[in-house]
Amino acid sequence: MTWRYKLLNIGFGNTIVADRVVAIVNPSSAPMKRLREEAKTNSRLVDASQGRRTRSIIITDSNHVILSAIQTETIAQRLGAGITTKIEEKDPRC
């Protein structure tokens, strides 16, 4: 059995599984700042900004919060246009 994933490039060599993305939001609002702090407190924050300014926050279906230095619109266009990378992973049970 083979698993297939579509990976979404979120900048600087970082990718995430595209099907797990729930929302891509702008980090500047107060609720998003609170969400970021809450995720950090609960060990659900992934900083993929490589030390650069955070320009988008990605929320996944596992309730993880991912920070990216790529603009929200750019990531949304990549996701909507299907600019992803397919990988195949063999099921270790086979």
HTML snippet that shows the backbone in 3Dmol.js (N, CA, C, O; Angstrom):
<script src="https://3Dmol.org/build/3Dmol-min.js"></script>
<div id="view" style="width:600px;height:400px;position:relative"></div>
<script>
const pdb = `
ATOM      1  N   MET A   1       0.842  -1.176   0.000  1.00  0.00           N
ATOM      2  CA  MET A   1       0.000   0.000   0.000  1.00  0.00           C
ATOM      3  C   MET A   1       0.889   1.242   0.000  1.00  0.00           C
ATOM      4  O   MET A   1       1.910   1.284   0.685  1.00  0.00           O
ATOM      5  N   THR A   2       0.496   2.239  -0.764  1.00  0.00           N
ATOM      6  CA  THR A   2       1.260   3.474  -0.867  1.00  0.00           C
ATOM      7  C   THR A   2       0.396   4.643  -0.443  1.00  0.00           C
ATOM      8  O   THR A   2      -0.772   4.732  -0.823  1.00  0.00           O
ATOM      9  N   TRP A   3       0.970   5.544   0.348  1.00  0.00           N
ATOM     10  CA  TRP A   3       0.295   6.773   0.760  1.00  0.00           C
ATOM     11  C   TRP A   3       0.776   7.894  -0.135  1.00  0.00           C
ATOM     12  O   TRP A   3       1.962   7.954  -0.458  1.00  0.00           O
ATOM     13  N   ARG A   4      -0.112   8.783  -0.545  1.00  0.00           N
ATOM     14  CA  ARG A   4       0.266   9.925  -1.365  1.00  0.00           C
ATOM     15  C   ARG A   4      -0.093  11.206  -0.634  1.00  0.00           C
ATOM     16  O   ARG A   4      -1.199  11.357  -0.115  1.00  0.00           O
ATOM     17  N   TYR A   5       0.865  12.128  -0.603  1.00  0.00           N
ATOM     18  CA  TYR A   5       0.664  13.407   0.064  1.00  0.00           C
ATOM     19  C   TYR A   5       0.943  14.531  -0.921  1.00  0.00           C
ATOM     20  O   TYR A   5       1.831  14.418  -1.766  1.00  0.00           O
ATOM     21  N   LYS A   6       0.188  15.612  -0.811  1.00  0.00           N
ATOM     22  CA  LYS A   6       0.493  16.833  -1.539  1.00  0.00           C
ATOM     23  C   LYS A   6       1.120  17.779  -0.538  1.00  0.00           C
ATOM     24  O   LYS A   6       0.515  18.106   0.484  1.00  0.00           O
ATOM     25  N   LEU A   7       2.331  18.218  -0.830  1.00  0.00           N
ATOM     26  CA  LEU A   7       3.042  19.102   0.072  1.00  0.00           C
ATOM     27  C   LEU A   7       2.936  20.539  -0.416  1.00  0.00           C
ATOM     28  O   LEU A   7       3.044  20.806  -1.613  1.00  0.00           O
ATOM     29  N   LEU A   8       2.725  21.453   0.506  1.00  0.00           N
ATOM     30  CA  LEU A   8       2.607  22.872   0.211  1.00  0.00           C
ATOM     31  C   LEU A   8       3.871  23.580   0.674  1.00  0.00           C
ATOM     32  O   LEU A   8       4.244  23.492   1.844  1.00  0.00           O
ATOM     33  N   ASN A   9       4.531  24.285  -0.244  1.00  0.00           N
ATOM     34  CA  ASN A   9       5.745  25.020   0.079  1.00  0.00           C
ATOM     35  C   ASN A   9       5.362  26.287   0.848  1.00  0.00           C
ATOM     36  O   ASN A   9       4.625  27.134   0.342  1.00  0.00           O
ATOM     37  N   ILE A  10       5.875  26.404   2.082  1.00  0.00           N
ATOM     38  CA  ILE A  10       5.578  27.592   2.895  1.00  0.00           C
ATOM     39  C   ILE A  10       6.810  28.473   3.069  1.00  0.00           C
ATOM     40  O   ILE A  10       6.850  29.345   3.937  1.00  0.00           O
ATOM     41  N   GLY A  11       7.812  28.230   2.227  1.00  0.00           N
ATOM     42  CA  GLY A  11       8.980  29.099   2.205  1.00  0.00           C
ATOM     43  C   GLY A  11      10.219  28.536   2.837  1.00  0.00           C
ATOM     44  O   GLY A  11      10.160  27.808   3.828  1.00  0.00           O
ATOM     45  N   PHE A  12      11.364  28.887   2.242  1.00  0.00           N
ATOM     46  CA  PHE A  12      12.685  28.565   2.760  1.00  0.00           C
ATOM     47  C   PHE A  12      12.902  27.071   2.957  1.00  0.00           C
ATOM     48  O   PHE A  12      13.518  26.645   3.933  1.00  0.00           O
ATOM     49  N   GLY A  13      12.390  26.284   2.022  1.00  0.00           N
ATOM     50  CA  GLY A  13      12.578  24.837   2.065  1.00  0.00           C
ATOM     51  C   GLY A  13      11.637  24.107   3.006  1.00  0.00           C
ATOM     52  O   GLY A  13      11.793  22.905   3.223  1.00  0.00           O
ATOM     53  N   ASN A  14      10.675  24.802   3.563  1.00  0.00           N
ATOM     54  CA  ASN A  14       9.719  24.177   4.474  1.00  0.00           C
ATOM     55  C   ASN A  14       8.441  23.820   3.726  1.00  0.00           C
ATOM     56  O   ASN A  14       7.935  24.613   2.932  1.00  0.00           O
ATOM     57  N   THR A  15       7.926  22.629   3.984  1.00  0.00           N
ATOM     58  CA  THR A  15       6.680  22.185   3.367  1.00  0.00           C
ATOM     59  C   THR A  15       5.780  21.580   4.431  1.00  0.00           C
ATOM     60  O   THR A  15       6.241  21.086   5.459  1.00  0.00           O
ATOM     61  N   ILE A  16       4.484  21.633   4.154  1.00  0.00           N
ATOM     62  CA  ILE A  16       3.500  21.001   5.028  1.00  0.00           C
ATOM     63  C   ILE A  16       2.543  20.198   4.159  1.00  0.00           C
ATOM     64  O   ILE A  16       2.471  20.422   2.950  1.00  0.00           O
ATOM     65  N   VAL A  17       1.814  19.275   4.751  1.00  0.00           N
ATOM     66  CA  VAL A  17       0.836  18.492   4.014  1.00  0.00           C
ATOM     67  C   VAL A  17      -0.365  19.386   3.709  1.00  0.00           C
ATOM     68  O   VAL A  17      -1.036  19.867   4.622  1.00  0.00           O
ATOM     69  N   ALA A  18      -0.629  19.602   2.431  1.00  0.00           N
ATOM     70  CA  ALA A  18      -1.651  20.557   1.986  1.00  0.00           C
ATOM     71  C   ALA A  18      -3.044  20.203   2.489  1.00  0.00           C
ATOM     72  O   ALA A  18      -3.827  21.094   2.818  1.00  0.00           O
ATOM     73  N   ASP A  19      -3.360  18.924   2.552  1.00  0.00           N
ATOM     74  CA  ASP A  19      -4.707  18.508   2.970  1.00  0.00           C
ATOM     75  C   ASP A  19      -4.996  18.773   4.443  1.00  0.00           C
ATOM     76  O   ASP A  19      -6.152  18.713   4.862  1.00  0.00           O
ATOM     77  N   ARG A  20      -3.985  19.060   5.221  1.00  0.00           N
ATOM     78  CA  ARG A  20      -4.174  19.301   6.657  1.00  0.00           C
ATOM     79  C   ARG A  20      -4.436  20.764   6.981  1.00  0.00           C
ATOM     80  O   ARG A  20      -4.757  21.091   8.123  1.00  0.00           O
ATOM     81  N   VAL A  21      -4.304  21.658   5.991  1.00  0.00           N
ATOM     82  CA  VAL A  21      -4.473  23.095   6.213  1.00  0.00           C
ATOM     83  C   VAL A  21      -5.954  23.431   6.365  1.00  0.00           C
ATOM     84  O   VAL A  21      -6.777  23.074   5.521  1.00  0.00           O
ATOM     85  N   VAL A  22      -6.275  24.124   7.453  1.00  0.00           N
ATOM     86  CA  VAL A  22      -7.641  24.580   7.710  1.00  0.00           C
ATOM     87  C   VAL A  22      -7.779  26.046   7.351  1.00  0.00           C
ATOM     88  O   VAL A  22      -8.782  26.448   6.761  1.00  0.00           O
ATOM     89  N   ALA A  23      -6.769  26.862   7.704  1.00  0.00           N
ATOM     90  CA  ALA A  23      -6.838  28.305   7.454  1.00  0.00           C
ATOM     91  C   ALA A  23      -5.445  28.886   7.301  1.00  0.00           C
ATOM     92  O   ALA A  23      -4.473  28.398   7.878  1.00  0.00           O
ATOM     93  N   ILE A  24      -5.377  29.954   6.499  1.00  0.00           N
ATOM     94  CA  ILE A  24      -4.155  30.743   6.344  1.00  0.00           C
ATOM     95  C   ILE A  24      -4.570  32.172   6.651  1.00  0.00           C
ATOM     96  O   ILE A  24      -5.386  32.752   5.933  1.00  0.00           O
ATOM     97  N   VAL A  25      -4.015  32.743   7.711  1.00  0.00           N
ATOM     98  CA  VAL A  25      -4.487  34.047   8.181  1.00  0.00           C
ATOM     99  C   VAL A  25      -3.341  35.036   8.352  1.00  0.00           C
ATOM    100  O   VAL A  25      -2.173  34.662   8.458  1.00  0.00           O
ATOM    101  N   ASN A  26      -3.716  36.306   8.373  1.00  0.00           N
ATOM    102  CA  ASN A  26      -2.782  37.404   8.586  1.00  0.00           C
ATOM    103  C   ASN A  26      -2.456  37.483  10.087  1.00  0.00           C
ATOM    104  O   ASN A  26      -3.374  37.425  10.904  1.00  0.00           O
ATOM    105  N   PRO A  27      -1.203  37.613  10.466  1.00  0.00           N
ATOM    106  CA  PRO A  27      -0.826  37.570  11.887  1.00  0.00           C
ATOM    107  C   PRO A  27      -1.002  38.873  12.647  1.00  0.00           C
ATOM    108  O   PRO A  27      -0.725  38.910  13.846  1.00  0.00           O
ATOM    109  N   SER A  28      -1.450  39.943  12.004  1.00  0.00           N
ATOM    110  CA  SER A  28      -1.412  41.258  12.646  1.00  0.00           C
ATOM    111  C   SER A  28      -2.568  41.544  13.606  1.00  0.00           C
ATOM    112  O   SER A  28      -2.461  42.461  14.421  1.00  0.00           O
ATOM    113  N   SER A  29      -3.658  40.799  13.538  1.00  0.00           N
ATOM    114  CA  SER A  29      -4.792  41.108  14.408  1.00  0.00           C
ATOM    115  C   SER A  29      -4.569  40.588  15.827  1.00  0.00           C
ATOM    116  O   SER A  29      -3.792  39.658  16.043  1.00  0.00           O
ATOM    117  N   ALA A  30      -5.244  41.186  16.769  1.00  0.00           N
ATOM    118  CA  ALA A  30      -5.119  40.785  18.179  1.00  0.00           C
ATOM    119  C   ALA A  30      -5.544  39.325  18.410  1.00  0.00           C
ATOM    120  O   ALA A  30      -4.862  38.619  19.154  1.00  0.00           O
ATOM    121  N   PRO A  31      -6.637  38.846  17.808  1.00  0.00           N
ATOM    122  CA  PRO A  31      -6.988  37.436  18.016  1.00  0.00           C
ATOM    123  C   PRO A  31      -5.915  36.466  17.505  1.00  0.00           C
ATOM    124  O   PRO A  31      -5.699  35.411  18.101  1.00  0.00           O
ATOM    125  N   MET A  32      -5.250  36.816  16.414  1.00  0.00           N
ATOM    126  CA  MET A  32      -4.198  35.944  15.893  1.00  0.00           C
ATOM    127  C   MET A  32      -2.965  35.974  16.793  1.00  0.00           C
ATOM    128  O   MET A  32      -2.269  34.968  16.928  1.00  0.00           O
ATOM    129  N   LYS A  33      -2.697  37.107  17.401  1.00  0.00           N
ATOM    130  CA  LYS A  33      -1.590  37.184  18.354  1.00  0.00           C
ATOM    131  C   LYS A  33      -1.884  36.332  19.582  1.00  0.00           C
ATOM    132  O   LYS A  33      -0.990  35.675  20.118  1.00  0.00           O
ATOM    133  N   ARG A  34      -3.138  36.345  20.027  1.00  0.00           N
ATOM    134  CA  ARG A  34      -3.529  35.493  21.161  1.00  0.00           C
ATOM    135  C   ARG A  34      -3.453  34.017  20.790  1.00  0.00           C
ATOM    136  O   ARG A  34      -3.013  33.191  21.589  1.00  0.00           O
ATOM    137  N   LEU A  35      -3.885  33.689  19.574  1.00  0.00           N
ATOM    138  CA  LEU A  35      -3.819  32.307  19.093  1.00  0.00           C
ATOM    139  C   LEU A  35      -2.375  31.818  19.069  1.00  0.00           C
ATOM    140  O   LEU A  35      -2.083  30.694  19.475  1.00  0.00           O
ATOM    141  N   ARG A  36      -1.485  32.667  18.593  1.00  0.00           N
ATOM    142  CA  ARG A  36      -0.059  32.339  18.526  1.00  0.00           C
ATOM    143  C   ARG A  36       0.503  32.082  19.926  1.00  0.00           C
ATOM    144  O   ARG A  36       1.213  31.099  20.135  1.00  0.00           O
ATOM    145  N   GLU A  37       0.194  32.946  20.871  1.00  0.00           N
ATOM    146  CA  GLU A  37       0.690  32.782  22.244  1.00  0.00           C
ATOM    147  C   GLU A  37       0.114  31.528  22.905  1.00  0.00           C
ATOM    148  O   GLU A  37       0.821  30.817  23.619  1.00  0.00           O
ATOM    149  N   GLU A  38      -1.166  31.263  22.665  1.00  0.00           N
ATOM    150  CA  GLU A  38      -1.795  30.069  23.230  1.00  0.00           C
ATOM    151  C   GLU A  38      -1.146  28.802  22.664  1.00  0.00           C
ATOM    152  O   GLU A  38      -0.901  27.846  23.399  1.00  0.00           O
ATOM    153  N   ALA A  39      -0.871  28.798  21.364  1.00  0.00           N
ATOM    154  CA  ALA A  39      -0.224  27.643  20.738  1.00  0.00           C
ATOM    155  C   ALA A  39       1.178  27.442  21.300  1.00  0.00           C
ATOM    156  O   ALA A  39       1.608  26.309  21.516  1.00  0.00           O
ATOM    157  N   LYS A  40       1.886  28.538  21.534  1.00  0.00           N
ATOM    158  CA  LYS A  40       3.231  28.444  22.104  1.00  0.00           C
ATOM    159  C   LYS A  40       3.186  27.858  23.509  1.00  0.00           C
ATOM    160  O   LYS A  40       4.000  27.005  23.863  1.00  0.00           O
ATOM    161  N   THR A  41       2.230  28.323  24.303  1.00  0.00           N
ATOM    162  CA  THR A  41       2.064  27.827  25.666  1.00  0.00           C
ATOM    163  C   THR A  41       1.746  26.326  25.691  1.00  0.00           C
ATOM    164  O   THR A  41       2.214  25.602  26.569  1.00  0.00           O
ATOM    165  N   ASN A  42       0.952  25.870  24.725  1.00  0.00           N
ATOM    166  CA  ASN A  42       0.523  24.471  24.675  1.00  0.00           C
ATOM    167  C   ASN A  42       1.397  23.599  23.778  1.00  0.00           C
ATOM    168  O   ASN A  42       1.006  22.482  23.441  1.00  0.00           O
ATOM    169  N   SER A  43       2.568  24.086  23.387  1.00  0.00           N
ATOM    170  CA  SER A  43       3.520  23.342  22.544  1.00  0.00           C
ATOM    171  C   SER A  43       2.911  22.892  21.217  1.00  0.00           C
ATOM    172  O   SER A  43       3.160  21.774  20.765  1.00  0.00           O
ATOM    173  N   ARG A  44       2.117  23.757  20.596  1.00  0.00           N
ATOM    174  CA  ARG A  44       1.521  23.478  19.296  1.00  0.00           C
ATOM    175  C   ARG A  44       2.003  24.458  18.232  1.00  0.00           C
ATOM    176  O   ARG A  44       1.463  24.487  17.126  1.00  0.00           O
ATOM    177  N   LEU A  45       3.018  25.264  18.557  1.00  0.00           N
ATOM    178  CA  LEU A  45       3.523  26.274  17.643  1.00  0.00           C
ATOM    179  C   LEU A  45       4.740  25.746  16.885  1.00  0.00           C
ATOM    180  O   LEU A  45       5.679  25.218  17.480  1.00  0.00           O
ATOM    181  N   VAL A  46       4.704  25.900  15.555  1.00  0.00           N
ATOM    182  CA  VAL A  46       5.833  25.534  14.698  1.00  0.00           C
ATOM    183  C   VAL A  46       6.278  26.808  13.988  1.00  0.00           C
ATOM    184  O   VAL A  46       5.514  27.389  13.217  1.00  0.00           O
ATOM    185  N   ASP A  47       7.509  27.242  14.245  1.00  0.00           N
ATOM    186  CA  ASP A  47       8.024  28.456  13.628  1.00  0.00           C
ATOM    187  C   ASP A  47       8.846  28.086  12.394  1.00  0.00           C
ATOM    188  O   ASP A  47       9.986  27.635  12.506  1.00  0.00           O
ATOM    189  N   ALA A  48       8.250  28.285  11.219  1.00  0.00           N
ATOM    190  CA  ALA A  48       8.926  27.990   9.952  1.00  0.00           C
ATOM    191  C   ALA A  48       9.338  29.278   9.256  1.00  0.00           C
ATOM    192  O   ALA A  48       9.541  29.292   8.042  1.00  0.00           O
ATOM    193  N   SER A  49       9.462  30.358  10.016  1.00  0.00           N
ATOM    194  CA  SER A  49       9.800  31.660   9.427  1.00  0.00           C
ATOM    195  C   SER A  49      11.306  31.863   9.277  1.00  0.00           C
ATOM    196  O   SER A  49      11.734  32.860   8.697  1.00  0.00           O
ATOM    197  N   GLN A  50      12.110  30.943   9.786  1.00  0.00           N
ATOM    198  CA  GLN A  50      13.566  31.005   9.697  1.00  0.00           C
ATOM    199  C   GLN A  50      14.123  32.315  10.256  1.00  0.00           C
ATOM    200  O   GLN A  50      15.095  32.850   9.725  1.00  0.00           O
ATOM    201  N   GLY A  51      13.519  32.826  11.311  1.00  0.00           N
ATOM    202  CA  GLY A  51      13.998  34.034  11.953  1.00  0.00           C
ATOM    203  C   GLY A  51      13.554  35.326  11.291  1.00  0.00           C
ATOM    204  O   GLY A  51      13.920  36.413  11.737  1.00  0.00           O
ATOM    205  N   ARG A  52      12.776  35.212  10.243  1.00  0.00           N
ATOM    206  CA  ARG A  52      12.290  36.402   9.545  1.00  0.00           C
ATOM    207  C   ARG A  52      10.949  36.830  10.130  1.00  0.00           C
ATOM    208  O   ARG A  52      10.366  36.138  10.965  1.00  0.00           O
ATOM    209  N   ARG A  53      10.478  37.978   9.677  1.00  0.00           N
ATOM    210  CA  ARG A  53       9.192  38.500  10.144  1.00  0.00           C
ATOM    211  C   ARG A  53       8.061  37.556   9.727  1.00  0.00           C
ATOM    212  O   ARG A  53       8.012  37.112   8.580  1.00  0.00           O
ATOM    213  N   THR A  54       7.161  37.253  10.650  1.00  0.00           N
ATOM    214  CA  THR A  54       6.024  36.388  10.359  1.00  0.00           C
ATOM    215  C   THR A  54       4.996  37.145   9.527  1.00  0.00           C
ATOM    216  O   THR A  54       4.507  38.197   9.939  1.00  0.00           O
ATOM    217  N   ARG A  55       4.674  36.608   8.365  1.00  0.00           N
ATOM    218  CA  ARG A  55       3.717  37.258   7.472  1.00  0.00           C
ATOM    219  C   ARG A  55       2.440  36.462   7.299  1.00  0.00           C
ATOM    220  O   ARG A  55       1.465  36.969   6.745  1.00  0.00           O
ATOM    221  N   SER A  56       2.431  35.214   7.766  1.00  0.00           N
ATOM    222  CA  SER A  56       1.196  34.438   7.727  1.00  0.00           C
ATOM    223  C   SER A  56       1.217  33.379   8.822  1.00  0.00           C
ATOM    224  O   SER A  56       2.270  32.902   9.245  1.00  0.00           O
ATOM    225  N   ILE A  57       0.025  33.037   9.257  1.00  0.00           N
ATOM    226  CA  ILE A  57      -0.166  31.978  10.239  1.00  0.00           C
ATOM    227  C   ILE A  57      -1.034  30.919   9.585  1.00  0.00           C
ATOM    228  O   ILE A  57      -2.097  31.219   9.041  1.00  0.00           O
ATOM    229  N   ILE A  58      -0.569  29.672   9.644  1.00  0.00           N
ATOM    230  CA  ILE A  58      -1.295  28.548   9.061  1.00  0.00           C
ATOM    231  C   ILE A  58      -1.822  27.701  10.205  1.00  0.00           C
ATOM    232  O   ILE A  58      -1.080  27.327  11.113  1.00  0.00           O
ATOM    233  N   ILE A  59      -3.110  27.405  10.147  1.00  0.00           N
ATOM    234  CA  ILE A  59      -3.749  26.579  11.175  1.00  0.00           C
ATOM    235  C   ILE A  59      -4.077  25.235  10.536  1.00  0.00           C
ATOM    236  O   ILE A  59      -4.636  25.181   9.441  1.00  0.00           O
ATOM    237  N   THR A  60      -3.727  24.152  11.223  1.00  0.00           N
ATOM    238  CA  THR A  60      -3.957  22.815  10.681  1.00  0.00           C
ATOM    239  C   THR A  60      -5.109  22.123  11.397  1.00  0.00           C
ATOM    240  O   THR A  60      -5.598  22.592  12.425  1.00  0.00           O
ATOM    241  N   ASP A  61      -5.529  20.999  10.830  1.00  0.00           N
ATOM    242  CA  ASP A  61      -6.635  20.251  11.428  1.00  0.00           C
ATOM    243  C   ASP A  61      -6.249  19.579  12.742  1.00  0.00           C
ATOM    244  O   ASP A  61      -7.121  19.139  13.491  1.00  0.00           O
ATOM    245  N   SER A  62      -4.947  19.495  13.030  1.00  0.00           N
ATOM    246  CA  SER A  62      -4.495  18.954  14.321  1.00  0.00           C
ATOM    247  C   SER A  62      -4.351  20.055  15.361  1.00  0.00           C
ATOM    248  O   SER A  62      -3.847  19.825  16.460  1.00  0.00           O
ATOM    249  N   ASN A  63      -4.805  21.264  14.996  1.00  0.00           N
ATOM    250  CA  ASN A  63      -4.784  22.439  15.866  1.00  0.00           C
ATOM    251  C   ASN A  63      -3.373  22.980  16.097  1.00  0.00           C
ATOM    252  O   ASN A  63      -3.137  23.707  17.062  1.00  0.00           O
ATOM    253  N   HIS A  64      -2.441  22.629  15.221  1.00  0.00           N
ATOM    254  CA  HIS A  64      -1.110  23.218  15.275  1.00  0.00           C
ATOM    255  C   HIS A  64      -1.137  24.565  14.563  1.00  0.00           C
ATOM    256  O   HIS A  64      -1.916  24.775  13.634  1.00  0.00           O
ATOM    257  N   VAL A  65      -0.282  25.465  15.008  1.00  0.00           N
ATOM    258  CA  VAL A  65      -0.172  26.798  14.431  1.00  0.00           C
ATOM    259  C   VAL A  65       1.230  26.910  13.853  1.00  0.00           C
ATOM    260  O   VAL A  65       2.222  26.728  14.559  1.00  0.00           O
ATOM    261  N   ILE A  66       1.303  27.213  12.551  1.00  0.00           N
ATOM    262  CA  ILE A  66       2.583  27.276  11.848  1.00  0.00           C
ATOM    263  C   ILE A  66       2.816  28.708  11.388  1.00  0.00           C
ATOM    264  O   ILE A  66       1.951  29.313  10.755  1.00  0.00           O
ATOM    265  N   LEU A  67       3.985  29.245  11.708  1.00  0.00           N
ATOM    266  CA  LEU A  67       4.339  30.598  11.308  1.00  0.00           C
ATOM    267  C   LEU A  67       5.181  30.537  10.042  1.00  0.00           C
ATOM    268  O   LEU A  67       6.072  29.697   9.923  1.00  0.00           O
ATOM    269  N   SER A  68       4.896  31.434   9.093  1.00  0.00           N
ATOM    270  CA  SER A  68       5.649  31.492   7.846  1.00  0.00           C
ATOM    271  C   SER A  68       6.002  32.933   7.520  1.00  0.00           C
ATOM    272  O   SER A  68       5.268  33.859   7.865  1.00  0.00           O
ATOM    273  N   ALA A  69       7.140  33.113   6.848  1.00  0.00           N
ATOM    274  CA  ALA A  69       7.571  34.444   6.422  1.00  0.00           C
ATOM    275  C   ALA A  69       7.028  34.795   5.039  1.00  0.00           C
ATOM    276  O   ALA A  69       7.319  35.872   4.519  1.00  0.00           O
ATOM    277  N   ILE A  70       6.249  33.907   4.441  1.00  0.00           N
ATOM    278  CA  ILE A  70       5.643  34.141   3.126  1.00  0.00           C
ATOM    279  C   ILE A  70       4.271  34.781   3.323  1.00  0.00           C
ATOM    280  O   ILE A  70       3.542  34.438   4.255  1.00  0.00           O
ATOM    281  N   GLN A  71       3.928  35.716   2.434  1.00  0.00           N
ATOM    282  CA  GLN A  71       2.639  36.413   2.517  1.00  0.00           C
ATOM    283  C   GLN A  71       1.467  35.430   2.464  1.00  0.00           C
ATOM    284  O   GLN A  71       1.530  34.401   1.793  1.00  0.00           O
ATOM    285  N   THR A  72       0.414  35.769   3.177  1.00  0.00           N
ATOM    286  CA  THR A  72      -0.803  34.956   3.221  1.00  0.00           C
ATOM    287  C   THR A  72      -1.343  34.698   1.818  1.00  0.00           C
ATOM    288  O   THR A  72      -1.711  33.569   1.491  1.00  0.00           O
ATOM    289  N   GLU A  73      -1.390  35.732   0.993  1.00  0.00           N
ATOM    290  CA  GLU A  73      -1.936  35.611  -0.362  1.00  0.00           C
ATOM    291  C   GLU A  73      -1.107  34.657  -1.215  1.00  0.00           C
ATOM    292  O   GLU A  73      -1.658  33.899  -2.013  1.00  0.00           O
ATOM    293  N   THR A  74       0.201  34.691  -1.053  1.00  0.00           N
ATOM    294  CA  THR A  74       1.082  33.821  -1.828  1.00  0.00           C
ATOM    295  C   THR A  74       0.853  32.361  -1.475  1.00  0.00           C
ATOM    296  O   THR A  74       0.772  31.512  -2.363  1.00  0.00           O
ATOM    297  N   ILE A  75       0.750  32.065  -0.195  1.00  0.00           N
ATOM    298  CA  ILE A  75       0.506  30.683   0.227  1.00  0.00           C
ATOM    299  C   ILE A  75      -0.871  30.222  -0.244  1.00  0.00           C
ATOM    300  O   ILE A  75      -1.027  29.088  -0.696  1.00  0.00           O
ATOM    301  N   ALA A  76      -1.860  31.093  -0.139  1.00  0.00           N
ATOM    302  CA  ALA A  76      -3.211  30.740  -0.599  1.00  0.00           C
ATOM    303  C   ALA A  76      -3.222  30.466  -2.101  1.00  0.00           C
ATOM    304  O   ALA A  76      -3.898  29.543  -2.556  1.00  0.00           O
ATOM    305  N   GLN A  77      -2.482  31.257  -2.869  1.00  0.00           N
ATOM    306  CA  GLN A  77      -2.401  31.021  -4.315  1.00  0.00           C
ATOM    307  C   GLN A  77      -1.725  29.692  -4.612  1.00  0.00           C
ATOM    308  O   GLN A  77      -2.166  28.960  -5.499  1.00  0.00           O
ATOM    309  N   ARG A  78      -0.673  29.373  -3.892  1.00  0.00           N
ATOM    310  CA  ARG A  78       0.013  28.086  -4.088  1.00  0.00           C
ATOM    311  C   ARG A  78      -0.923  26.931  -3.776  1.00  0.00           C
ATOM    312  O   ARG A  78      -0.947  25.927  -4.488  1.00  0.00           O
ATOM    313  N   LEU A  79      -1.688  27.083  -2.714  1.00  0.00           N
ATOM    314  CA  LEU A  79      -2.627  26.033  -2.324  1.00  0.00           C
ATOM    315  C   LEU A  79      -3.758  25.899  -3.337  1.00  0.00           C
ATOM    316  O   LEU A  79      -4.114  24.790  -3.735  1.00  0.00           O
ATOM    317  N   GLY A  80      -4.325  27.037  -3.753  1.00  0.00           N
ATOM    318  CA  GLY A  80      -5.439  27.026  -4.700  1.00  0.00           C
ATOM    319  C   GLY A  80      -5.048  26.609  -6.096  1.00  0.00           C
ATOM    320  O   GLY A  80      -5.833  25.976  -6.801  1.00  0.00           O
ATOM    321  N   ALA A  81      -3.837  26.959  -6.503  1.00  0.00           N
ATOM    322  CA  ALA A  81      -3.374  26.631  -7.855  1.00  0.00           C
ATOM    323  C   ALA A  81      -2.802  25.226  -7.930  1.00  0.00           C
ATOM    324  O   ALA A  81      -2.446  24.749  -9.008  1.00  0.00           O
ATOM    325  N   GLY A  82      -2.717  24.580  -6.808  1.00  0.00           N
ATOM    326  CA  GLY A  82      -2.157  23.235  -6.804  1.00  0.00           C
ATOM    327  C   GLY A  82      -0.648  23.218  -6.971  1.00  0.00           C
ATOM    328  O   GLY A  82      -0.092  22.225  -7.440  1.00  0.00           O
ATOM    329  N   ILE A  83       0.023  24.298  -6.594  1.00  0.00           N
ATOM    330  CA  ILE A  83       1.482  24.328  -6.659  1.00  0.00           C
ATOM    331  C   ILE A  83       1.992  23.593  -5.424  1.00  0.00           C
ATOM    332  O   ILE A  83       2.332  24.185  -4.400  1.00  0.00           O
ATOM    333  N   THR A  84       2.026  22.299  -5.573  1.00  0.00           N
ATOM    334  CA  THR A  84       2.424  21.436  -4.468  1.00  0.00           C
ATOM    335  C   THR A  84       3.415  20.410  -4.992  1.00  0.00           C
ATOM    336  O   THR A  84       3.663  20.330  -6.195  1.00  0.00           O
ATOM    337  N   THR A  85       3.963  19.648  -4.109  1.00  0.00           N
ATOM    338  CA  THR A  85       4.871  18.575  -4.466  1.00  0.00           C
ATOM    339  C   THR A  85       4.259  17.279  -3.976  1.00  0.00           C
ATOM    340  O   THR A  85       3.886  17.162  -2.810  1.00  0.00           O
ATOM    341  N   LYS A  86       4.157  16.305  -4.870  1.00  0.00           N
ATOM    342  CA  LYS A  86       3.619  15.009  -4.467  1.00  0.00           C
ATOM    343  C   LYS A  86       4.755  14.121  -3.998  1.00  0.00           C
ATOM    344  O   LYS A  86       5.820  14.072  -4.614  1.00  0.00           O
ATOM    345  N   ILE A  87       4.516  13.424  -2.910  1.00  0.00           N
ATOM    346  CA  ILE A  87       5.474  12.419  -2.457  1.00  0.00           C
ATOM    347  C   ILE A  87       4.710  11.135  -2.210  1.00  0.00           C
ATOM    348  O   ILE A  87       3.517  11.146  -1.907  1.00  0.00           O
ATOM    349  N   GLU A  88       5.404  10.062  -2.341  1.00  0.00           N
ATOM    350  CA  GLU A  88       4.805   8.768  -2.045  1.00  0.00           C
ATOM    351  C   GLU A  88       5.593   8.134  -0.913  1.00  0.00           C
ATOM    352  O   GLU A  88       6.823   8.168  -0.884  1.00  0.00           O
ATOM    353  N   GLU A  89       4.866   7.571  -0.008  1.00  0.00           N
ATOM    354  CA  GLU A  89       5.506   6.904   1.120  1.00  0.00           C
ATOM    355  C   GLU A  89       4.876   5.540   1.235  1.00  0.00           C
ATOM    356  O   GLU A  89       3.652   5.411   1.279  1.00  0.00           O
ATOM    357  N   LYS A  90       5.719   4.512   1.284  1.00  0.00           N
ATOM    358  CA  LYS A  90       5.196   3.160   1.403  1.00  0.00           C
ATOM    359  C   LYS A  90       4.758   2.920   2.846  1.00  0.00           C
ATOM    360  O   LYS A  90       5.420   3.343   3.794  1.00  0.00           O
ATOM    361  N   ASP A  91       3.652   2.247   2.983  1.00  0.00           N
ATOM    362  CA  ASP A  91       3.136   1.891   4.294  1.00  0.00           C
ATOM    363  C   ASP A  91       4.099   0.888   4.928  1.00  0.00           C
ATOM    364  O   ASP A  91       4.368  -0.158   4.336  1.00  0.00           O
ATOM    365  N   PRO A  92       4.622   1.183   6.118  1.00  0.00           N
ATOM    366  CA  PRO A  92       5.600   0.262   6.740  1.00  0.00           C
ATOM    367  C   PRO A  92       5.013  -1.079   7.097  1.00  0.00           C
ATOM    368  O   PRO A  92       5.759  -2.019   7.371  1.00  0.00           O
ATOM    369  N   ARG A  93       3.697  -1.199   7.102  1.00  0.00           N
ATOM    370  CA  ARG A  93       3.068  -2.476   7.432  1.00  0.00           C
ATOM    371  C   ARG A  93       3.098  -3.439   6.258  1.00  0.00           C
ATOM    372  O   ARG A  93       2.819  -4.626   6.426  1.00  0.00           O
ATOM    373  N   CYS A  94       3.434  -2.944   5.067  1.00  0.00           N
ATOM    374  CA  CYS A  94       3.442  -3.797   3.866  1.00  0.00           C
ATOM    375  C   CYS A  94       4.798  -4.404   3.623  1.00  0.00           C
ATOM    376  O   CYS A  94       4.978  -5.146   2.657  1.00  0.00           O
TER     377      CYS A  94
END
`;
const viewer = $3Dmol.createViewer("view");
viewer.addModel(pdb, "pdb");
viewer.setStyle({}, {cartoon: {color: "spectrum"}});
viewer.zoomTo();
viewer.render();
</script>
